[in-house]
Structures are given as structure tokens and as C-alpha cells.
Amino acid sequence: MTALVSPEVLSQVKGWARYVEAKLGFRNHWYPIRFAHEVLEQTPVPIKLLGEKILLNRIDGKVYAIKDRCLHRGVAFSDKLECLTKDTISCWYHGWTYRWDTGKLVDILTNPQSIQIGRHNVRSYPVQEVKGIVFVYVGDREPTDLSEDVPPGFLDADRTVFGLHREVASNWRIAAENGFDAGHVYIHKDSILLKGNDIALPLGFAPGSSAQLTRSEIEPGRPKGVFDLIGEHSVPVFEGTIEGEVKIRGNMGSKRVAENISMWLPCVLRVEPFPNPGLTQYEWYVPIDEDNHLYFQTIGKLCPTEAETDEFKQEFDEKWVSMALHGFNDDDVMARLSTQRFYQDDRGWINEILYEPDKSIIEWRRLASEHNRGIQSREHL
């Protein structure tokens, strides 16, 4: 395996070395990559996931995924898409033709008698479509059940989910730690969401015993994650002082949100309630490559009836996209872009100086190091 991180750095982060090593993400996990409405019938969509170039396509309602690279000379199918039949894709260079459902090489248009026909398969990837989201599994093992790779409650029958996604120029780990950072509420002190939705949010927290600040769930066959308990075991800081003089204050709104915050493998944060009582935010930090992640933001609500779903969709479009997913979370994007510069050469992992509220980040690193199902390397690309 070709190391993406230097042995020197890995030797100095022994408590979470496999996490630091996972610059391209974790293998053998499910990842959300597009919303269902973005993958149209017989309209291939190129994506990049854990550094791997992949093509999605919907055929007769079902989404398939194959590696975006011809076995012959390695060119990308997506450079010039040629689908001469509904069920196949042909390489624009020499006409090698593969089935979408199996990846099998079924014909070569430039030499129909070739002995290579039927002997090879371009890689195909398992796909599931749930809650209006297309999930792709990248790995070597038999896929686990999707329920092990999403937070508890996400797959509840009555839960309706809406969202958006965007590419952000930072590594996925920087994004995950930004989302799960117990002390980072400070950057949101001027967010439009606080005043616009009357939310109570302190500037930060003065923690009590570090042993009380997190709790992990690692039961076999279930999602594995870490809970941030700093809100329960600390004093909220609503007045920011410099040398004894109050210079800034937190927001004293009437609504209490973000009372239950947790981070789950492979890369998903759950915040409930948020951005409003009765709602839950789920956001994934999907690895694209070493320096970029797909910020996959969703908000869920229990909607037992179609009328409630329609009402939630209108509220999502008219209020939560602008006020929460952008108005609040754009602060997070800015923080990731800035933090990326410090960690990009990997020295940040040994030069950082952590403080008490970072206990949640430390426990996330440890859990991810111990319970991931494999490290993505350049050999897999």
C-alpha cells in the first residue's frame, strides 16, 4: 500500500494513526453521492468518490455504478459518453462495450472476434436508493447493511429528508472535525439563523470532568459513533471577556436546539433538534480526493402524511436552505477552507494544540481509527 501520509507523522499520532492515514477515506462503507432526482433515466453522471472515478446511470428506474475507466487503455468513458444501447456503454476510443448492470465486457466494436470478449469486467459498485438519496458502496468485502452506515433513526419509515450538496476544497476529516467541534459554536455568533429563528446559542462551553464529555456506541451490527455531551457537563459561556471586561455576548434566544450531537462512521454528523425543534440535521463529509469533500447536507422530519411532507418541503425550500444550510453552515465551509491550509502537508496533525472542548474530536479520531472497515489507498484508484 502506498502511504498517503508520511511514516514520521503517523509515528507521532499513535492514538489515531489509522484515522490520519485515511486521507482518501474509509473503504467498505456506504456513502451518499447524489440525490435521486439528479440521476435521470439513461443519462450517465460522472462522480468521484474516495478518489475513484465512477459513472452512475439509471436504467428502467434502477441506478447502476461502474468504474469510469476502460480496461483497454485506461481512458475515461465520461470524456465522450457513448451508450449505443440502453444496457451498455461503449468506450469512445476503441469500442470496448460493457454492461451497466455487471460491468461485463460483452462486445468490442472494432474487433467482434476478439478473445477478450466475455473474459473481463470493468468494476461495478453496489448502489442503494433510500430517502431520495443514492448511496454507493466502495470496498472489497460483501456490503454491510446500509443501516450500519447511517445514524440511528435516519431510516425510520416516516422520516422525510430533503437536502443539497456542494464540493468544498478541504479534506473530509477537516470537515468532520469542524462539524463535531464542541467549541466551534463561536463562529456562528453572527449567523442569520440565530436572530431569524430566535435560537439560544452560547459563545462556547467551560467543560467539567473530561470523562463525562463523550459517550461512544460500538455495538456489533449497529452504527458506530460518538456523542458529544459537553452541553450536559459544562457551563455555557454567554459573555466573552478580555482581561476581565465583557466584549461580546452569545445569543439569548428562546429556542433550544442542538441538544443531541453525534458523529458516526464513515463520516456523518447528526444534530437534533436542528435547525428547529422537531427537525434533525444529518450531514455527510464524503471524501472526493485528498483535498476535497462533498458536503452532503440534509434535514429530516417525521412526516406521517403526504400533507405534512408537502408542508415540510415548502418550509425547507423557503426557509431552511437559505437560513440554515447556507446562512448557518456557510460559516463552517469558511472554517474548513482555512483549516485545510494548516493540515494539507499533514504537519498539522502533530503541530496542533488541542484544548478541553476538543475531547469530542479526540474520541471521534479514536473510534474511527479502531472501527473503520479499511483504509483507501492509491492502489485502489
ABEGO torsion letter per residue (X at the ends): XBBABBAAAAAABAAAAAAAABAAEBBGBBBBABBAAABBBGBBBBBBBGGBBBBBBBBGGBBBBBBBBBAAAGBBAAABBBBABAABBBBAAAGBBBBAAAGBBABBAABAABAABGABBBBBBBBBBBGGBBBBBBEABBBBBAAAABBBGAABAABBBBBBBBBBBBBAAAAAAAAABAAAAAAAAABAAAAAAGBBBBAEBBBBBAAAABBBBABBGBBBBBBBAAAAABBBBABBBBGGBBABBBBBBABBBGABBBBBOAABBBBOBOABBGBBBBBBBBBABAABBBBBBBBBBBBABAAAAAAAAAAAAAAAAAAAAAAAAAAAAAAAAAAAAAAAAGAAAAABBBBAAAAAAAAAAAAAAAABAEBBBAAAX
